Amino acid sequence: MLNVGLNILFIVVFNKDVEGVAIATVASQAVSAVLSVFVLIRSDGHAHLEKTHFRPFKQEILDIIKSGLPMGFQSSMFSISNALVSSSINQWGHLVVAANTIAQQFEAIVYSSTDAFSTATMSFVAQNVGAKKHENIWKIIWRSLILTSLVGVVLGGACLFAGPLLCGIMTDDAQVIEYAMIRVGYMSRFYFFAGIMNVFGNVLRGTGKTVTAAICSLSCTCLFRIISVSYTHL
């Protein structure tokens, strides 16, 4: 909410354009970080923050590096593959670029909604692995799959049917709207598969198999994108 409010403030009031969006993002993240620490200091639970906690914990740092490096590498490879896709799209002219940008807004809504459930899956799986309640893991997986697929199908369908109207809010160019709906059409019908993929990937991460999850994701999603883009150029 603060990010949205600051965006309006810097763009509308101070006429900062792109610079205003960047400032708003950094400022809202800084405020969020400070408030999060403040809440941890005031809490009485297991995550209560004290002065003695501000020191390095060797084993915990090593565990975080072990889990974080594969995930960071995976994210960077996704960015590289996305850059290649964007480069391919840019060759089709400014109308297609504008349409793709608009369509990505709908994609982000569906992705964020489904990813919320798949991310929660990792937390619940890790908790049950730590508590040695392995019989609960498949219950978590099936419920996550159902919720993720349901949200993906419902929101995807909503974007598909309301797409032309929503695209009209961002542009009045009929050609751009037509191009945007091509991407929205494909993504809306099949984007729930991304949620399913993320559920299983986060199950692997929750069980500590972060390298395996990264290899699966990179070898399929990123590699397939690169091959597809290369084939398009040919």
Disulfide bonds with the S-S distance in Angstrom:
none
